């Protein structure tokens, strides 16, 4: 966890989906489930338009593992969905 993270800034994927319906969301992963999949994180950026999410990823720390997803489920994407290590 980054030193500037606050436990109050960490949200489960369920909370994120409820807070940002029908949005693209990028989170810095802070918790994973038993299978190693993201389960909670800090919201870095969200927008209804995917093209505004990917460029904004520079907001995360270089060490963050970032997960990008659409809160309504599968959507057509212009970039590969999933995990991204910043600074790589």
Order of alpha helices (4+ residues) and beta strands (2+ residues): beta-alpha-beta-beta-alpha-beta-beta
